[in-house]
Amino acid sequence: LPYLPLSPPISPYLDDWGVAQALSYEFCEALGRRFSSYAFEPRPGAVRLLTLLNEYQVPCCLCSELDERSLSDKVEAADMARFFQASICAEDGAETAEQAYLASCVKLRRPPARCVVFEDSPQGVSSAKEALAKAVALVGKHPAYEMMHADLRISSLEDLTLMAIRELF
């Protein structure tokens, strides 16, 4: 019988830093091309909620992994820039979502316990809770049972009222 290895053969490119870096740059450029052609639209109910929050002078911060220029371009293209008093982007140096949420609390001059994070992933809800902020889970992409530790779970921003947010505190 011929000898069969138990593990797949190791690629000769695995340890080649130059190849890994070239592939990484190629991937980033392809992602950038795809991202630049995508038109962002706010979720249903987002404009109404943000308008209401601004009317009551509740400061809002946008957290993103994008660079500042891409973030501002996309937010302005979606006509949402007027709703956010601050933003956290790649240049702010937050390595994790928890750090981004804490940095947003600092920028807004609010303690984390008095902030609400809107998230649509279980990891994001966990990050908000680890940053000591309140978490509102947007159910849909992930089922509600995966986000049981959220302070509030909603299926749409249209379902959310200012009183529901106040009741979180």
C-alpha positions as CSV (number, residue, x, y, z in Angstrom):
1,L,0.0,0.0,0.0
2,P,1.3,3.5,-0.8
3,Y,1.9,5.9,2.1
4,L,-0.8,8.5,2.5
5,P,0.0,11.6,4.6
6,L,-2.5,12.4,7.4
7,S,-2.4,16.1,6.8
8,P,-2.5,18.1,3.6
9,P,0.9,19.2,2.2
10,I,2.1,22.6,3.3
11,S,2.1,25.3,0.7
12,P,5.5,26.6,-0.2
13,Y,4.0,30.1,-0.1
14,L,2.9,29.8,3.6
15,D,6.1,31.3,5.0
16,D,6.8,33.7,2.1
17,W,6.0,37.2,3.5
18,G,6.2,38.9,0.2
19,V,3.6,36.7,-1.4
20,A,1.3,37.1,1.7
21,Q,1.7,40.9,1.5
22,A,1.0,41.0,-2.2
23,L,-2.1,38.9,-1.8
24,S,-3.2,41.1,1.1
25,Y,-2.8,44.3,-1.0
26,E,-4.6,42.6,-3.9
27,F,-7.5,41.7,-1.6
28,C,-7.7,45.2,-0.2
29,E,-7.8,46.8,-3.6
30,A,-10.5,44.4,-4.8
31,L,-12.5,45.1,-1.7
32,G,-12.0,48.9,-2.2
33,R,-13.2,48.7,-5.8
34,R,-16.3,46.8,-4.7
35,F,-16.9,49.1,-1.7
36,S,-16.7,52.3,-3.8
37,S,-19.4,51.1,-6.1
38,Y,-21.8,50.1,-3.3
39,A,-24.6,52.6,-2.5
40,F,-25.4,52.5,1.2
41,E,-29.0,53.2,2.4
42,P,-30.2,53.6,6.0
43,R,-32.2,50.8,7.5
44,P,-36.0,51.4,7.7
45,G,-36.7,53.6,10.7
46,A,-33.1,54.8,11.1
47,V,-33.7,58.3,9.9
48,R,-36.8,58.7,12.0
49,L,-35.0,57.4,15.1
50,L,-31.9,59.6,14.5
51,T,-34.1,62.7,13.8
52,L,-35.9,62.1,17.1
53,L,-32.6,61.6,19.0
54,N,-31.2,64.8,17.5
55,E,-34.4,66.7,18.4
56,Y,-33.9,65.8,22.0
57,Q,-30.2,66.6,21.7
58,V,-28.9,63.1,22.3
59,P,-25.4,62.9,20.9
60,C,-24.8,60.0,18.4
61,C,-21.5,58.5,17.3
62,L,-20.9,56.2,14.3
63,C,-18.3,53.4,14.9
64,S,-16.7,51.8,11.8
65,E,-13.7,49.9,10.8
66,L,-13.4,52.0,7.6
67,D,-10.9,54.8,7.1
68,E,-12.1,58.3,7.9
69,R,-12.3,59.4,4.2
70,S,-14.3,56.3,3.1
71,L,-16.6,56.6,6.1
72,S,-17.4,60.3,5.6
73,D,-17.9,59.8,1.9
74,K,-20.4,57.0,2.4
75,V,-22.2,58.7,5.3
76,E,-22.6,61.9,3.3
77,A,-23.7,60.0,0.2
78,A,-26.4,58.4,2.3
79,D,-27.4,61.9,3.6
80,M,-26.7,60.8,7.2
81,A,-23.8,63.0,8.3
82,R,-26.1,65.6,10.0
83,F,-27.1,62.9,12.6
84,F,-23.7,62.1,14.0
85,Q,-21.7,64.4,16.3
86,A,-18.6,62.1,16.3
87,S,-17.3,59.0,14.6
88,I,-14.8,56.3,15.3
89,C,-12.8,55.0,12.3
90,A,-9.7,53.1,11.5
91,E,-7.4,56.1,12.2
92,D,-8.6,56.2,15.9
93,G,-6.6,53.0,16.6
94,A,-9.4,50.9,18.1
95,E,-8.3,47.3,17.7
96,T,-11.5,45.8,19.0
97,A,-15.2,46.7,19.0
98,E,-15.0,47.2,22.8
99,Q,-12.2,49.8,22.3
100,A,-14.2,51.6,19.6
101,Y,-17.3,51.8,21.9
102,L,-15.2,53.1,24.8
103,A,-13.5,55.7,22.4
104,S,-17.0,56.8,21.3
105,C,-18.0,57.3,24.9
106,V,-14.9,59.5,25.4
107,K,-15.7,61.5,22.2
108,L,-19.3,62.0,23.3
109,R,-18.3,62.8,26.9
110,R,-20.7,60.2,28.3
111,P,-20.0,57.3,30.7
112,P,-20.5,53.9,29.0
113,A,-23.3,53.0,31.3
114,R,-25.3,55.9,29.8
115,C,-24.7,54.9,26.2
116,V,-26.7,52.6,23.9
117,V,-25.1,50.5,21.2
118,F,-27.2,49.2,18.2
119,E,-25.8,46.0,16.9
120,D,-26.9,43.2,14.5
121,S,-24.4,40.5,15.5
122,P,-23.9,38.5,18.7
123,Q,-20.3,39.4,18.8
124,G,-21.2,43.1,18.6
125,V,-23.7,42.8,21.4
126,S,-21.1,41.0,23.6
127,S,-18.6,43.8,22.8
128,A,-21.1,46.5,23.8
129,K,-21.8,44.7,27.1
130,E,-18.1,44.3,27.8
131,A,-17.7,48.0,27.3
132,L,-20.4,48.4,30.0
133,A,-22.9,50.0,27.5
134,K,-26.5,49.1,26.9
135,A,-27.0,46.9,23.9
136,V,-30.0,46.9,21.5
137,A,-29.9,43.9,19.2
138,L,-31.3,44.2,15.7
139,V,-32.7,40.7,15.0
140,G,-32.8,39.4,11.5
141,K,-29.3,38.5,10.2
142,H,-28.9,36.5,13.4
143,P,-31.8,34.9,15.4
144,A,-32.9,36.4,18.7
145,Y,-31.8,33.4,20.8
146,E,-28.2,34.2,19.7
147,M,-28.4,37.6,21.3
148,M,-30.1,36.8,24.6
149,H,-27.7,39.0,26.6
150,A,-28.8,42.1,24.8
151,D,-30.8,44.6,26.9
152,L,-33.4,44.9,24.2
153,R,-34.1,42.9,21.0
154,I,-36.0,44.4,18.1
155,S,-36.7,43.2,14.6
156,S,-36.7,46.7,13.0
157,L,-35.7,50.2,14.0
158,E,-39.3,51.2,13.1
159,D,-40.4,49.2,16.2
160,L,-38.2,51.3,18.5
161,T,-39.5,54.3,20.5
162,L,-37.8,56.9,22.6
163,M,-39.6,55.6,25.7
164,A,-38.2,52.1,25.0
165,I,-34.7,53.5,25.0
166,R,-35.4,55.5,28.2
167,E,-36.6,52.3,29.9
168,L,-33.1,50.8,29.3
169,F,-31.8,53.2,32.0
